[in-house]
Amino acid sequence: RFSSACAALQNVKSATATAAASAGAIFNLANCAEHNNRPDEAMKLLHRYLELSPKALDAARVTQRISELETLRALPNQTGSQVRPLYASANRSIEERQYDRALTDFTKAADLAPDFALTRWKLGLFQEAFGNVAEARKQYTRYRELDTDPAAQGRADFHLGMLDAKKEAYDAEVSDAE
């Protein structure tokens, strides 16, 4: 379904110069490039999207996505060519609110590249959101070990510190509801 939408969008892009100048079309072409494992093209298109729409409500998310694509691009060829499509699929699943599918894709990515910090971060966020405190702690701890950037470690420490408090608050709310 997504592939056919990409093909149709590519035909529109070829047929009219207006589509090439449309921020929405550029954004969707970036999604297609990412889906087709072309991170360099996706990043270029996302930069173009931000140029066309510097005040877009999703500008911070797009900037984060560019950063993630740069990180994914740095993976070795064989591993990267397997992990990048999983990230593209997971991102589409998140947009479609298919969180179990996204979690499955990120888990597969972790199996393929167990020392890739970004995947551990994503898995930590998912496990935290699902209330799986032990698994979230495991993923954040692994992320912290893999990413030596102090800011990244600080983010992990923040989440690690909040896990027990969130779990206690959740348990108290469930208890009150019962």
Protein Blocks (a to p, Z undefined) as FASTA:
>chain_A
ZZmmmmmmmmmmmmpmklmmpmklmmmmmmmmmmnopaklmmmmmmmmmmmmmmbfklmm
mmmmmmmmmmmmmpcfklmmmmmmmmmmmmmmmmnopaklmmmmmmmmmmmmmmlmklmm
mmmmmmmmnopaklmmmmmmmmmmmmmcfklmmmmmmmmmmmmmmmmmmmmmmmmmZZ
